[in-house]
Amino acid sequence: MRIAIDTDRCIGAGQCALTAPGVFTQDDDGFSALLPGREDGAGDPLAREAARACPVQAITVTED
């Protein structure tokens, strides 16, 4: 799995970090960011749910 965040679309709602805190965080400006080394979701089953929870669909999860 590969996770990408469209930083131009992100509004900083934080739903991703609340849903999958082992994969997502928020940067100093409050926008979504992946934790270091978690670009593949680190096997967290909540990564896909976090993408669905994004109110502006800024997160894309694709299969390798």
mmJSON file of the N, C-alpha and C atoms, coordinates in Angstrom:
{"data_MODEL":{"atom_site":{
"group_PDB":["ATOM","ATOM","ATOM","ATOM","ATOM","ATOM","ATOM","ATOM","ATOM","ATOM","ATOM","ATOM","ATOM","ATOM","ATOM","ATOM","ATOM","ATOM","ATOM","ATOM","ATOM","ATOM","ATOM","ATOM","ATOM","ATOM","ATOM","ATOM","ATOM","ATOM","ATOM","ATOM","ATOM","ATOM","ATOM","ATOM","ATOM","ATOM","ATOM","ATOM","ATOM","ATOM","ATOM","ATOM","ATOM","ATOM","ATOM","ATOM","ATOM","ATOM","ATOM","ATOM","ATOM","ATOM","ATOM","ATOM","ATOM","ATOM","ATOM","ATOM","ATOM","ATOM","ATOM","ATOM","ATOM","ATOM","ATOM","ATOM","ATOM","ATOM","ATOM","ATOM","ATOM","ATOM","ATOM","ATOM","ATOM","ATOM","ATOM","ATOM","ATOM","ATOM","ATOM","ATOM","ATOM","ATOM","ATOM","ATOM","ATOM","ATOM","ATOM","ATOM","ATOM","ATOM","ATOM","ATOM","ATOM","ATOM","ATOM","ATOM","ATOM","ATOM","ATOM","ATOM","ATOM","ATOM","ATOM","ATOM","ATOM","ATOM","ATOM","ATOM","ATOM","ATOM","ATOM","ATOM","ATOM","ATOM","ATOM","ATOM","ATOM","ATOM","ATOM","ATOM","ATOM","ATOM","ATOM","ATOM","ATOM","ATOM","ATOM","ATOM","ATOM","ATOM","ATOM","ATOM","ATOM","ATOM","ATOM","ATOM","ATOM","ATOM","ATOM","ATOM","ATOM","ATOM","ATOM","ATOM","ATOM","ATOM","ATOM","ATOM","ATOM","ATOM","ATOM","ATOM","ATOM","ATOM","ATOM","ATOM","ATOM","ATOM","ATOM","ATOM","ATOM","ATOM","ATOM","ATOM","ATOM","ATOM","ATOM","ATOM","ATOM","ATOM","ATOM","ATOM","ATOM","ATOM","ATOM","ATOM","ATOM","ATOM","ATOM","ATOM","ATOM","ATOM","ATOM","ATOM","ATOM","ATOM","ATOM","ATOM"],
"id":[1,2,3,4,5,6,7,8,9,10,11,12,13,14,15,16,17,18,19,20,21,22,23,24,25,26,27,28,29,30,31,32,33,34,35,36,37,38,39,40,41,42,43,44,45,46,47,48,49,50,51,52,53,54,55,56,57,58,59,60,61,62,63,64,65,66,67,68,69,70,71,72,73,74,75,76,77,78,79,80,81,82,83,84,85,86,87,88,89,90,91,92,93,94,95,96,97,98,99,100,101,102,103,104,105,106,107,108,109,110,111,112,113,114,115,116,117,118,119,120,121,122,123,124,125,126,127,128,129,130,131,132,133,134,135,136,137,138,139,140,141,142,143,144,145,146,147,148,149,150,151,152,153,154,155,156,157,158,159,160,161,162,163,164,165,166,167,168,169,170,171,172,173,174,175,176,177,178,179,180,181,182,183,184,185,186,187,188,189,190,191,192],
"type_symbol":["N","C","C","N","C","C","N","C","C","N","C","C","N","C","C","N","C","C","N","C","C","N","C","C","N","C","C","N","C","C","N","C","C","N","C","C","N","C","C","N","C","C","N","C","C","N","C","C","N","C","C","N","C","C","N","C","C","N","C","C","N","C","C","N","C","C","N","C","C","N","C","C","N","C","C","N","C","C","N","C","C","N","C","C","N","C","C","N","C","C","N","C","C","N","C","C","N","C","C","N","C","C","N","C","C","N","C","C","N","C","C","N","C","C","N","C","C","N","C","C","N","C","C","N","C","C","N","C","C","N","C","C","N","C","C","N","C","C","N","C","C","N","C","C","N","C","C","N","C","C","N","C","C","N","C","C","N","C","C","N","C","C","N","C","C","N","C","C","N","C","C","N","C","C","N","C","C","N","C","C","N","C","C","N","C","C","N","C","C","N","C","C"],
"label_atom_id":["N","CA","C","N","CA","C","N","CA","C","N","CA","C","N","CA","C","N","CA","C","N","CA","C","N","CA","C","N","CA","C","N","CA","C","N","CA","C","N","CA","C","N","CA","C","N","CA","C","N","CA","C","N","CA","C","N","CA","C","N","CA","C","N","CA","C","N","CA","C","N","CA","C","N","CA","C","N","CA","C","N","CA","C","N","CA","C","N","CA","C","N","CA","C","N","CA","C","N","CA","C","N","CA","C","N","CA","C","N","CA","C","N","CA","C","N","CA","C","N","CA","C","N","CA","C","N","CA","C","N","CA","C","N","CA","C","N","CA","C","N","CA","C","N","CA","C","N","CA","C","N","CA","C","N","CA","C","N","CA","C","N","CA","C","N","CA","C","N","CA","C","N","CA","C","N","CA","C","N","CA","C","N","CA","C","N","CA","C","N","CA","C","N","CA","C","N","CA","C","N","CA","C","N","CA","C","N","CA","C","N","CA","C","N","CA","C","N","CA","C","N","CA","C"],
"label_alt_id":[null,null,null,null,null,null,null,null,null,null,null,null,null,null,null,null,null,null,null,null,null,null,null,null,null,null,null,null,null,null,null,null,null,null,null,null,null,null,null,null,null,null,null,null,null,null,null,null,null,null,null,null,null,null,null,null,null,null,null,null,null,null,null,null,null,null,null,null,null,null,null,null,null,null,null,null,null,null,null,null,null,null,null,null,null,null,null,null,null,null,null,null,null,null,null,null,null,null,null,null,null,null,null,null,null,null,null,null,null,null,null,null,null,null,null,null,null,null,null,null,null,null,null,null,null,null,null,null,null,null,null,null,null,null,null,null,null,null,null,null,null,null,null,null,null,null,null,null,null,null,null,null,null,null,null,null,null,null,null,null,null,null,null,null,null,null,null,null,null,null,null,null,null,null,null,null,null,null,null,null,null,null,null,null,null,null,null,null,null,null,null,null],
"label_comp_id":["MET","MET","MET","ARG","ARG","ARG","ILE","ILE","ILE","ALA","ALA","ALA","ILE","ILE","ILE","ASP","ASP","ASP","THR","THR","THR","ASP","ASP","ASP","ARG","ARG","ARG","CYS","CYS","CYS","ILE","ILE","ILE","GLY","GLY","GLY","ALA","ALA","ALA","GLY","GLY","GLY","GLN","GLN","GLN","CYS","CYS","CYS","ALA","ALA","ALA","LEU","LEU","LEU","THR","THR","THR","ALA","ALA","ALA","PRO","PRO","PRO","GLY","GLY","GLY","VAL","VAL","VAL","PHE","PHE","PHE","THR","THR","THR","GLN","GLN","GLN","ASP","ASP","ASP","ASP","ASP","ASP","ASP","ASP","ASP","GLY","GLY","GLY","PHE","PHE","PHE","SER","SER","SER","ALA","ALA","ALA","LEU","LEU","LEU","LEU","LEU","LEU","PRO","PRO","PRO","GLY","GLY","GLY","ARG","ARG","ARG","GLU","GLU","GLU","ASP","ASP","ASP","GLY","GLY","GLY","ALA","ALA","ALA","GLY","GLY","GLY","ASP","ASP","ASP","PRO","PRO","PRO","LEU","LEU","LEU","ALA","ALA","ALA","ARG","ARG","ARG","GLU","GLU","GLU","ALA","ALA","ALA","ALA","ALA","ALA","ARG","ARG","ARG","ALA","ALA","ALA","CYS","CYS","CYS","PRO","PRO","PRO","VAL","VAL","VAL","GLN","GLN","GLN","ALA","ALA","ALA","ILE","ILE","ILE","THR","THR","THR","VAL","VAL","VAL","THR","THR","THR","GLU","GLU","GLU","ASP","ASP","ASP"],
"label_asym_id":["A","A","A","A","A","A","A","A","A","A","A","A","A","A","A","A","A","A","A","A","A","A","A","A","A","A","A","A","A","A","A","A","A","A","A","A","A","A","A","A","A","A","A","A","A","A","A","A","A","A","A","A","A","A","A","A","A","A","A","A","A","A","A","A","A","A","A","A","A","A","A","A","A","A","A","A","A","A","A","A","A","A","A","A","A","A","A","A","A","A","A","A","A","A","A","A","A","A","A","A","A","A","A","A","A","A","A","A","A","A","A","A","A","A","A","A","A","A","A","A","A","A","A","A","A","A","A","A","A","A","A","A","A","A","A","A","A","A","A","A","A","A","A","A","A","A","A","A","A","A","A","A","A","A","A","A","A","A","A","A","A","A","A","A","A","A","A","A","A","A","A","A","A","A","A","A","A","A","A","A","A","A","A","A","A","A","A","A","A","A","A","A"],
"label_entity_id":["1","1","1","1","1","1","1","1","1","1","1","1","1","1","1","1","1","1","1","1","1","1","1","1","1","1","1","1","1","1","1","1","1","1","1","1","1","1","1","1","1","1","1","1","1","1","1","1","1","1","1","1","1","1","1","1","1","1","1","1","1","1","1","1","1","1","1","1","1","1","1","1","1","1","1","1","1","1","1","1","1","1","1","1","1","1","1","1","1","1","1","1","1","1","1","1","1","1","1","1","1","1","1","1","1","1","1","1","1","1","1","1","1","1","1","1","1","1","1","1","1","1","1","1","1","1","1","1","1","1","1","1","1","1","1","1","1","1","1","1","1","1","1","1","1","1","1","1","1","1","1","1","1","1","1","1","1","1","1","1","1","1","1","1","1","1","1","1","1","1","1","1","1","1","1","1","1","1","1","1","1","1","1","1","1","1","1","1","1","1","1","1"],
"label_seq_id":[1,1,1,2,2,2,3,3,3,4,4,4,5,5,5,6,6,6,7,7,7,8,8,8,9,9,9,10,10,10,11,11,11,12,12,12,13,13,13,14,14,14,15,15,15,16,16,16,17,17,17,18,18,18,19,19,19,20,20,20,21,21,21,22,22,22,23,23,23,24,24,24,25,25,25,26,26,26,27,27,27,28,28,28,29,29,29,30,30,30,31,31,31,32,32,32,33,33,33,34,34,34,35,35,35,36,36,36,37,37,37,38,38,38,39,39,39,40,40,40,41,41,41,42,42,42,43,43,43,44,44,44,45,45,45,46,46,46,47,47,47,48,48,48,49,49,49,50,50,50,51,51,51,52,52,52,53,53,53,54,54,54,55,55,55,56,56,56,57,57,57,58,58,58,59,59,59,60,60,60,61,61,61,62,62,62,63,63,63,64,64,64],
"pdbx_PDB_ins_code":[null,null,null,null,null,null,null,null,null,null,null,null,null,null,null,null,null,null,null,null,null,null,null,null,null,null,null,null,null,null,null,null,null,null,null,null,null,null,null,null,null,null,null,null,null,null,null,null,null,null,null,null,null,null,null,null,null,null,null,null,null,null,null,null,null,null,null,null,null,null,null,null,null,null,null,null,null,null,null,null,null,null,null,null,null,null,null,null,null,null,null,null,null,null,null,null,null,null,null,null,null,null,null,null,null,null,null,null,null,null,null,null,null,null,null,null,null,null,null,null,null,null,null,null,null,null,null,null,null,null,null,null,null,null,null,null,null,null,null,null,null,null,null,null,null,null,null,null,null,null,null,null,null,null,null,null,null,null,null,null,null,null,null,null,null,null,null,null,null,null,null,null,null,null,null,null,null,null,null,null,null,null,null,null,null,null,null,null,null,null,null,null],
"Cartn_x":[0.843,0.0,0.893,0.428,1.152,0.147,0.536,-0.33,0.249,-0.612,-0.201,-1.197,-0.677,-1.517,-1.4,-2.534,-2.562,-2.543,-1.365,-1.215,-1.925,-2.193,-2.94,-4.421,-4.902,-6.309,-6.589,-5.613,-5.788,-6.22,-7.224,-7.7,-7.336,-6.655,-6.23,-7.324,-8.311,-9.399,-8.91,-7.852,-7.26,-7.929,-8.901,-9.596,-8.652,-7.675,-6.727,-5.896,-5.391,-4.569,-5.396,-6.668,-7.536,-7.868,-8.047,-8.445,-7.275,-6.129,-4.954,-3.715,-3.625,-2.505,-1.151,-1.144,0.103,0.662,-0.105,0.3,0.364,-0.627,-0.747,-0.471,-0.042,0.125,-0.258,-0.099,-0.313,0.974,1.301,2.529,2.34,3.339,3.294,2.178,1.729,0.635,-0.736,-0.76,-2.015,-2.481,-1.654,-2.039,-1.558,-2.22,-1.916,-0.503,0.118,1.447,1.56,2.38,2.646,3.783,3.673,4.786,5.961,7.178,8.349,8.313,8.535,8.556,7.192,6.126,4.773,4.101,4.876,4.315,3.584,3.894,3.24,2.099,1.78,0.705,1.128,2.331,2.896,1.957,1.156,0.249,-0.932,-1.129,-2.221,-3.547,-4.484,-5.761,-6.61,-6.275,-7.041,-6.594,-5.524,-5.034,-6.086,-6.737,-7.791,-8.994,-9.33,-10.442,-10.126,-8.873,-8.462,-8.635,-8.307,-8.495,-9.978,-10.831,-12.277,-12.821,-12.203,-12.675,-12.31,-11.377,-10.95,-12.12,-12.514,-13.682,-13.459,-12.215,-11.935,-11.219,-11.166,-10.51,-9.091,-8.313,-6.924,-5.958,-6.446,-5.585,-5.936,-4.906,-5.085,-4.318,-4.995,-4.369,-4.407,-3.25,-3.169,-2.395,-2.66,-1.911,-0.651,0.428,1.688,1.594],
"Cartn_y":[-1.162,0.0,1.232,2.277,3.549,4.655,5.57,6.657,7.977,8.822,10.154,11.179,12.344,13.436,14.603,15.07,16.25,17.469,18.027,19.124,20.401,20.513,21.675,21.567,20.353,20.118,20.05,19.618,19.427,20.73,20.636,21.803,21.729,20.656,20.524,20.102,19.362,18.911,17.946,17.193,16.299,14.954,14.654,13.364,12.187,12.361,11.276,10.963,11.991,11.794,11.218,11.574,11.014,9.553,9.232,7.881,6.907,7.312,6.433,7.172,7.368,8.118,7.431,6.169,5.46,5.69,6.378,6.643,8.144,8.887,10.308,11.187,12.39,13.432,14.742,15.833,17.145,17.939,18.691,19.479,20.727,21.562,22.756,23.722,23.647,24.509,23.837,22.606,21.898,21.049,20.94,20.144,18.709,17.823,16.398,16.095,15.134,14.66,13.197,12.478,11.082,11.042,10.146,9.942,9.374,9.696,9.173,7.649,7.172,5.734,5.09,5.864,5.311,5.51,5.824,6.057,4.837,3.665,2.432,2.019,2.858,2.562,1.698,1.145,0.325,-0.791,-1.277,-2.378,-1.992,-0.706,-0.244,-0.347,-1.151,-1.315,-0.044,0.916,2.151,3.191,2.921,3.885,4.149,3.112,3.291,4.033,3.724,4.406,5.893,6.211,7.611,8.346,7.695,8.307,8.563,7.616,7.797,8.905,9.09,10.1,11.523,11.678,13.018,13.743,14.905,15.598,16.189,16.309,16.872,15.876,14.602,13.528,13.91,14.421,14.807,13.629,12.469,11.305,10.239,9.727,8.662,7.436,6.289,5.018,4.146,3.723,2.855,1.593,0.549,-0.698,-0.656,-1.191,-1.25,-2.225],
"Cartn_z":[0.0,0.0,0.0,-0.636,-0.691,-0.35,0.535,0.969,0.481,-0.067,-0.506,0.032,0.38,0.872,-0.101,-0.584,-1.457,-0.534,-0.334,0.616,0.161,-1.132,-1.614,-1.273,-1.11,-0.819,0.68,1.471,2.909,3.581,4.478,5.214,6.693,7.102,8.485,9.445,8.968,9.831,10.916,10.624,11.612,11.77,10.929,11.038,10.812,9.945,9.683,10.927,11.586,12.78,13.93,13.997,15.027,14.739,13.468,13.069,13.081,12.57,12.478,13.007,14.324,14.89,14.734,14.36,14.123,12.734,11.891,10.51,10.227,10.715,10.399,11.609,11.321,12.326,11.66,12.377,11.794,11.932,10.886,10.917,11.786,11.844,12.689,12.308,11.062,10.606,10.746,11.25,11.463,10.3,9.264,8.101,8.232,7.529,7.583,7.098,7.778,7.393,7.787,7.061,7.409,8.413,9.364,10.283,9.498,9.872,9.151,9.041,7.821,7.572,7.444,7.46,7.391,6.044,5.013,3.687,3.133,3.69,3.248,4.182,5.144,6.079,7.248,7.189,8.266,8.717,7.776,8.097,8.971,9.196,10.051,9.299,9.797,9.106,9.113,9.962,10.026,9.0,8.265,7.272,6.203,5.718,4.709,5.288,6.517,7.171,7.341,7.637,7.766,6.442,5.344,4.023,3.767,4.14,3.958,4.856,6.028,6.984,6.588,5.66,5.246,4.583,5.115,4.552,3.161,2.725,1.401,0.489,0.891,0.111,-0.296,0.659,0.384,0.473,0.96,1.154,0.13,-0.529,-1.51,-1.034,-1.034,-0.691,-1.938,-2.383,-3.552,-3.202,-3.957,-3.79,-4.639,-4.116,-4.868,-6.016],
"occupancy":[1.0,1.0,1.0,1.0,1.0,1.0,1.0,1.0,1.0,1.0,1.0,1.0,1.0,1.0,1.0,1.0,1.0,1.0,1.0,1.0,1.0,1.0,1.0,1.0,1.0,1.0,1.0,1.0,1.0,1.0,1.0,1.0,1.0,1.0,1.0,1.0,1.0,1.0,1.0,1.0,1.0,1.0,1.0,1.0,1.0,1.0,1.0,1.0,1.0,1.0,1.0,1.0,1.0,1.0,1.0,1.0,1.0,1.0,1.0,1.0,1.0,1.0,1.0,1.0,1.0,1.0,1.0,1.0,1.0,1.0,1.0,1.0,1.0,1.0,1.0,1.0,1.0,1.0,1.0,1.0,1.0,1.0,1.0,1.0,1.0,1.0,1.0,1.0,1.0,1.0,1.0,1.0,1.0,1.0,1.0,1.0,1.0,1.0,1.0,1.0,1.0,1.0,1.0,1.0,1.0,1.0,1.0,1.0,1.0,1.0,1.0,1.0,1.0,1.0,1.0,1.0,1.0,1.0,1.0,1.0,1.0,1.0,1.0,1.0,1.0,1.0,1.0,1.0,1.0,1.0,1.0,1.0,1.0,1.0,1.0,1.0,1.0,1.0,1.0,1.0,1.0,1.0,1.0,1.0,1.0,1.0,1.0,1.0,1.0,1.0,1.0,1.0,1.0,1.0,1.0,1.0,1.0,1.0,1.0,1.0,1.0,1.0,1.0,1.0,1.0,1.0,1.0,1.0,1.0,1.0,1.0,1.0,1.0,1.0,1.0,1.0,1.0,1.0,1.0,1.0,1.0,1.0,1.0,1.0,1.0,1.0,1.0,1.0,1.0,1.0,1.0,1.0],
"B_iso_or_equiv":[0.0,0.0,0.0,0.0,0.0,0.0,0.0,0.0,0.0,0.0,0.0,0.0,0.0,0.0,0.0,0.0,0.0,0.0,0.0,0.0,0.0,0.0,0.0,0.0,0.0,0.0,0.0,0.0,0.0,0.0,0.0,0.0,0.0,0.0,0.0,0.0,0.0,0.0,0.0,0.0,0.0,0.0,0.0,0.0,0.0,0.0,0.0,0.0,0.0,0.0,0.0,0.0,0.0,0.0,0.0,0.0,0.0,0.0,0.0,0.0,0.0,0.0,0.0,0.0,0.0,0.0,0.0,0.0,0.0,0.0,0.0,0.0,0.0,0.0,0.0,0.0,0.0,0.0,0.0,0.0,0.0,0.0,0.0,0.0,0.0,0.0,0.0,0.0,0.0,0.0,0.0,0.0,0.0,0.0,0.0,0.0,0.0,0.0,0.0,0.0,0.0,0.0,0.0,0.0,0.0,0.0,0.0,0.0,0.0,0.0,0.0,0.0,0.0,0.0,0.0,0.0,0.0,0.0,0.0,0.0,0.0,0.0,0.0,0.0,0.0,0.0,0.0,0.0,0.0,0.0,0.0,0.0,0.0,0.0,0.0,0.0,0.0,0.0,0.0,0.0,0.0,0.0,0.0,0.0,0.0,0.0,0.0,0.0,0.0,0.0,0.0,0.0,0.0,0.0,0.0,0.0,0.0,0.0,0.0,0.0,0.0,0.0,0.0,0.0,0.0,0.0,0.0,0.0,0.0,0.0,0.0,0.0,0.0,0.0,0.0,0.0,0.0,0.0,0.0,0.0,0.0,0.0,0.0,0.0,0.0,0.0,0.0,0.0,0.0,0.0,0.0,0.0],
"pdbx_formal_charge":[null,null,null,null,null,null,null,null,null,null,null,null,null,null,null,null,null,null,null,null,null,null,null,null,null,null,null,null,null,null,null,null,null,null,null,null,null,null,null,null,null,null,null,null,null,null,null,null,null,null,null,null,null,null,null,null,null,null,null,null,null,null,null,null,null,null,null,null,null,null,null,null,null,null,null,null,null,null,null,null,null,null,null,null,null,null,null,null,null,null,null,null,null,null,null,null,null,null,null,null,null,null,null,null,null,null,null,null,null,null,null,null,null,null,null,null,null,null,null,null,null,null,null,null,null,null,null,null,null,null,null,null,null,null,null,null,null,null,null,null,null,null,null,null,null,null,null,null,null,null,null,null,null,null,null,null,null,null,null,null,null,null,null,null,null,null,null,null,null,null,null,null,null,null,null,null,null,null,null,null,null,null,null,null,null,null,null,null,null,null,null,null],
"auth_seq_id":[1,1,1,2,2,2,3,3,3,4,4,4,5,5,5,6,6,6,7,7,7,8,8,8,9,9,9,10,10,10,11,11,11,12,12,12,13,13,13,14,14,14,15,15,15,16,16,16,17,17,17,18,18,18,19,19,19,20,20,20,21,21,21,22,22,22,23,23,23,24,24,24,25,25,25,26,26,26,27,27,27,28,28,28,29,29,29,30,30,30,31,31,31,32,32,32,33,33,33,34,34,34,35,35,35,36,36,36,37,37,37,38,38,38,39,39,39,40,40,40,41,41,41,42,42,42,43,43,43,44,44,44,45,45,45,46,46,46,47,47,47,48,48,48,49,49,49,50,50,50,51,51,51,52,52,52,53,53,53,54,54,54,55,55,55,56,56,56,57,57,57,58,58,58,59,59,59,60,60,60,61,61,61,62,62,62,63,63,63,64,64,64],
"auth_comp_id":["MET","MET","MET","ARG","ARG","ARG","ILE","ILE","ILE","ALA","ALA","ALA","ILE","ILE","ILE","ASP","ASP","ASP","THR","THR","THR","ASP","ASP","ASP","ARG","ARG","ARG","CYS","CYS","CYS","ILE","ILE","ILE","GLY","GLY","GLY","ALA","ALA","ALA","GLY","GLY","GLY","GLN","GLN","GLN","CYS","CYS","CYS","ALA","ALA","ALA","LEU","LEU","LEU","THR","THR","THR","ALA","ALA","ALA","PRO","PRO","PRO","GLY","GLY","GLY","VAL","VAL","VAL","PHE","PHE","PHE","THR","THR","THR","GLN","GLN","GLN","ASP","ASP","ASP","ASP","ASP","ASP","ASP","ASP","ASP","GLY","GLY","GLY","PHE","PHE","PHE","SER","SER","SER","ALA","ALA","ALA","LEU","LEU","LEU","LEU","LEU","LEU","PRO","PRO","PRO","GLY","GLY","GLY","ARG","ARG","ARG","GLU","GLU","GLU","ASP","ASP","ASP","GLY","GLY","GLY","ALA","ALA","ALA","GLY","GLY","GLY","ASP","ASP","ASP","PRO","PRO","PRO","LEU","LEU","LEU","ALA","ALA","ALA","ARG","ARG","ARG","GLU","GLU","GLU","ALA","ALA","ALA","ALA","ALA","ALA","ARG","ARG","ARG","ALA","ALA","ALA","CYS","CYS","CYS","PRO","PRO","PRO","VAL","VAL","VAL","GLN","GLN","GLN","ALA","ALA","ALA","ILE","ILE","ILE","THR","THR","THR","VAL","VAL","VAL","THR","THR","THR","GLU","GLU","GLU","ASP","ASP","ASP"],
"auth_asym_id":["A","A","A","A","A","A","A","A","A","A","A","A","A","A","A","A","A","A","A","A","A","A","A","A","A","A","A","A","A","A","A","A","A","A","A","A","A","A","A","A","A","A","A","A","A","A","A","A","A","A","A","A","A","A","A","A","A","A","A","A","A","A","A","A","A","A","A","A","A","A","A","A","A","A","A","A","A","A","A","A","A","A","A","A","A","A","A","A","A","A","A","A","A","A","A","A","A","A","A","A","A","A","A","A","A","A","A","A","A","A","A","A","A","A","A","A","A","A","A","A","A","A","A","A","A","A","A","A","A","A","A","A","A","A","A","A","A","A","A","A","A","A","A","A","A","A","A","A","A","A","A","A","A","A","A","A","A","A","A","A","A","A","A","A","A","A","A","A","A","A","A","A","A","A","A","A","A","A","A","A","A","A","A","A","A","A","A","A","A","A","A","A"],
"auth_atom_id":["N","CA","C","N","CA","C","N","CA","C","N","CA","C","N","CA","C","N","CA","C","N","CA","C","N","CA","C","N","CA","C","N","CA","C","N","CA","C","N","CA","C","N","CA","C","N","CA","C","N","CA","C","N","CA","C","N","CA","C","N","CA","C","N","CA","C","N","CA","C","N","CA","C","N","CA","C","N","CA","C","N","CA","C","N","CA","C","N","CA","C","N","CA","C","N","CA","C","N","CA","C","N","CA","C","N","CA","C","N","CA","C","N","CA","C","N","CA","C","N","CA","C","N","CA","C","N","CA","C","N","CA","C","N","CA","C","N","CA","C","N","CA","C","N","CA","C","N","CA","C","N","CA","C","N","CA","C","N","CA","C","N","CA","C","N","CA","C","N","CA","C","N","CA","C","N","CA","C","N","CA","C","N","CA","C","N","CA","C","N","CA","C","N","CA","C","N","CA","C","N","CA","C","N","CA","C","N","CA","C","N","CA","C","N","CA","C","N","CA","C","N","CA","C"],
"pdbx_PDB_model_num":[1,1,1,1,1,1,1,1,1,1,1,1,1,1,1,1,1,1,1,1,1,1,1,1,1,1,1,1,1,1,1,1,1,1,1,1,1,1,1,1,1,1,1,1,1,1,1,1,1,1,1,1,1,1,1,1,1,1,1,1,1,1,1,1,1,1,1,1,1,1,1,1,1,1,1,1,1,1,1,1,1,1,1,1,1,1,1,1,1,1,1,1,1,1,1,1,1,1,1,1,1,1,1,1,1,1,1,1,1,1,1,1,1,1,1,1,1,1,1,1,1,1,1,1,1,1,1,1,1,1,1,1,1,1,1,1,1,1,1,1,1,1,1,1,1,1,1,1,1,1,1,1,1,1,1,1,1,1,1,1,1,1,1,1,1,1,1,1,1,1,1,1,1,1,1,1,1,1,1,1,1,1,1,1,1,1,1,1,1,1,1,1]
}}}
